[in-house]
Structure formats: structure tokens, C-alpha cells
Amino acid sequence: MIVFLLFVSSVPAVAQRDTTSTVFTIVDELPRIIQREDSASTPLTYPDSAREAGIEGGVYVQMVVEPDGRPTNVVVLKGVHELLDEEARRFAQTMNFTPGRKDGAAVRTRLTLPLRFGLEDQETADQETADPNPAKAKTADDLPRGAVVQVPDQMPRLIGGLKALQGDIRYPREARRKGIEGQVFVQFIVSKEGVPTDLKVTQSVHRLLDREALRAVRETRFLPAFKDGTPVRVHLTLPISFHRRSN
């Protein structure tokens, strides 16, 4: 099962005019995943040997989305096990996107994609796949109350964009004075109303930055995710960057 949010890492140190080679990390419009109908696109598959060994967890894959939507420079940023890491990397390489845009132009954009391998989720998926009766296939209306959808038809959209969220960051004075900087990753659930809930820091820099990152994400709002035309709850992860030169 897949939990993902397309997000960017840090601001380039020097602005460049050559947008054909520059990899942007803060853009006006983030790339969006689009469906591929060719045979190169295959589902994320739970390796049998990993499942039998009880190996599960989330793999973070980083890539560059090119102006034509192709993922390049795909690497595992944070792995779980070589079996899951390799499958996550393979799957990411088959994906396709609408490009990131800056000042109206398609640009190269660095993204991180979290992919989750869960034993319980896989058992449920296997049961649904084996069921020969298509009438029993789940829709959004069939989901249990409070369920979190792994792969919605439409991902949530951050109102105002990531650039607006970064602009709302209040760099803690003590952290700036001590030269503390870096990137905090915040994981949360976007509710059916577009409100972030169940927030937690999955990659910490310092308690001062962690606290401010949680505040900023908690106060932001989204257009909700949709499945079968119905708003649904989904997991997302956002990076919040703290760089003294840009705050």
C-alpha cells in the first residue's frame, strides 16, 4: 500500500537563470502523480520473501521530476530492508507526473515519496484480489468509519501551496542565534474537511524547529483527497525547511 505526498527539500543557495539544469526545491506548483497505461507501470508489489520474514515499514524514495514528468536520479533516502528498498525504487522509476512549475514554466523539481509496506494492509489487498465477485469491491462509501485511504483518486492539495506555508514559518530566535538549521519532516492525516490531524515529527532537527514545524502544519488547510468522488482521509508528509539565509 502506498502513502505519499510529493514534497520538496531545501531552497537552492543561488538563484540561476538556466532552468533546464537547475533542480528546484520550492516551486509555485508541485508535480502531481498521473496514471500510466503502458506496461512499464506495474503496481507496488510486496516481495514474498519480505512478507514471509515479517519485514514491513516505510521507505522514503527521493527523485528529480523532469519537465516532461519523468522521474530521474531515483535513490532510497531512508530504507527499511534491501528487499523493500529495491521494490520501492523500482516502483518509483515507473511513475509519471505532471511537472513542477515556477513562474509558469515546467521545471526540474526534487521530490520525496514515502512508500509504505504493511503486512496487515497486504493481507487485506490479497483477499480483495482473490475475491471473484466484483460486486464486493470496496468503494469510498464502503470504507469503515475513520479509515485512512492509502491510494486516493485525487491527493489533497495544500491551499496556497508549499511556498505560502514556508512563508508562514517563524524562525525561532534562539535557534537562529545558535545557528540551528535544517529540515523537519512532519507526518499527519488530512481529514475529510482538509484539516491536519494526528501530527508527528518523523525526522527531527531540534526541539525548537520541530515545535515550529508542527505549529505551521497544524494551522494550514488543504483541499481534501477524493476517492470515488467522496472526500477521504489520507496520510501525508511535509518537509519544513529552516535556513537562516532565507528567513
N, C-alpha and C positions, 0 to 999 in steps of 0.2 A: 504494500500500500504506500501511497506517496503523500507526503506533506510538504508543500513547497511555497516559498514566496521568493519572487525574484527581487533581489536587492543588491545594492552596490556597496563598495568598501570605503575607500577614503578619497579625499579630494586631491587631484593632481597638484604637485608642488608648483609647476609653472604652466601657465596657460599657453597653448600652442595653436597656431593657425592651421596646421596640417591635420585636419580632422580625419584624414584617411588612415593615418598611422596611430594617432592618439587614442588611448583607451580611456574613456570617460567613466567616472565613478559616481558623479552626481549629474543626472540628466533631467530634462523637463518632462519626458515621457518614458516610463520604463518599458522594456520589452515585455511582450505577452506571449505565452505559450499558445501555439496553434496546432491543430491536429494534422498529422501526416497520413496520407492514404496509401503511400507506396510501401513496398515490402521491407524497406530498410528500417521502418519504425516498428519495433516489437515491444510488448509490454515489459515492465519491470518484473523480473522473474526471481522468485526466492530460490536460491541454489539448494538442491535436495540435501547435499552433504551438510550445509549450514543449518538447515532446518532440523535434520536428524541429530545434530550436535547441540541443538538448543541455542544457537547463536542468533541474537537479534539486537536491534539498536538503530540509531540514526547515522547516516553517512552524509557528510557535507561535501558537495562537489562544486568546485569553482571553475568558471569558464569565461570566455570572452564571446559575446554575441556580436557577430559581424553585421554590417549594414544590410546584408541580404538575408539575415535571420539565421545563418548557420552558427552553431557553437564551435569554437576552436579553443586551443590551449586548455583542454579539459583536464583537471587534476583533482585528486582527492585532498581536500583541505583538512578534514577531520574524519578519520576512519574508525571502523569497529573491528573488522577482521578482513583479511585479504579476499575471502570469498565474497563477502558483501561489498567490499570496496570496489572490486573489479566489475561486479554486476552493475553497481551504481554508475561507475564511469562509462561502461558500455552503453547503458540506457541514456545517459545524458548526451552522448555523442550522436544519438539517433533523433534527438528532439529538434524542433524547428520553432522559430519565434518571429513575431513582428519585431523590427529593430527598435532600439532605443533612439530617442530623438532629442536633439538640443538645438534651440533656435530654428526649429522647423526642419532640420536636416537629420537624416539617418546617420548614426554614429556608432562606433565600436564601444560596447558597454560591458564592464566587468560585472558578473552576477555570481551569486552563490545559491545553490539549490540543495535544500535538505531533503534526503530520501529516507523514508522510514521502513525498516523491515521488522514486522511484528508477528510473532508466532500465532497469537490469537486471531489477528486480522487475516492471516493467510489461511488458517483453518476455515474461517467463515467464507472466504473467497473460493476455496476449493469446493465447499459444499454447494455454493451457488452455481459454480461452473458445472458440477456434476448433475445438477437438477435438470432433467429433460423437459420440464414443464415451464415454458417461457412466461406463462401467466403468473408464476410465483416470483418473477424477477422483481427486485426491490426498486421502488421509486422514492422520491423525496418524501412523499406522503406516508410511506410505509416505515420510515425510519423511527426507531424508538425515541421517546422524548429525551431531549438533551444530547442526542447523538452528535458526534463530530464527524463530518464528511471528509474523507481523505482526498478524493478527486472530484471536485465540483465541475459543473459545465462552465462556470464563469468564476474566476477568482475574485476576491474582494479588491476594491480599488481605493487607494488612500486619497481622501479628499484633500485637494491642494497639492498632492504629490510629495515625494520624499524631500524635495528641495524646501518646501514650506515647513515640513517637520524639522529638518535640520536648522532652519532659520529660527525656530522657536526654542532651540537649546539655550539654556542659561548656564554658561560655563562656570562651575563653582570657583569662587575667588581663591579659596585655599588651594584647590587643585592647580589652578593657573600659576599661582605663586610658587608652588613646589615643582612645577614643570611636569605635572602628571597629564599624560595624554594617551590616546589610543581609541579603540573601537569596542563598544559594548553591544553584545547580541542579546536582544530581548525576544523571548518566545511567548506567545499568548494565543487565545482563542478569539476570533472575531464573531460576535453574536449575530443573530438574525437581524438585529437592529443596527449593526455596524459598530458596535461598542466593543473595545478590547477588554477581555476578562482573563482571569487566571494567569496574570503576568508573572514571568520569572526570568532571571538573568541566566543565560546558558553559557555566556563567555564574559567573564568579568575583567575589568581593568583595575578599578579601585572603588571602594565603597562610595566615595563622593560622586564619581562619574556614574556608577551603577544606579544610585538613587535618582539622579537627574534624568538618566535614560528612561527609567521606569515611569517617572512623572510625565515626561514628554509623550511617551507612547500611550499612557493611560488617558491623557487628555485629548488625544487625536481621535478622529472619527473616519469611518470607511463607508463606502457603498458595499453592501453585503455580498457574499458569494451566493450563487444560484445553482440549483440542480433541479432539472425538470421544471424550470420556471418558478421554483419556490425558493425563498431565502433559506440558507442553511448555515450551520456553524462550521468553521474550519480553523485549523491550526495555521499560524503564520509566524515568521521570524523576521525581525527588522534589525539592521545594524545602525547604531547611533555613533557617529564619529565626533571625537573631541580633538581638535587640533588648534593649538594656541595661535598659529598664524592666521587662522580663518575665523576666530571667534572673538 
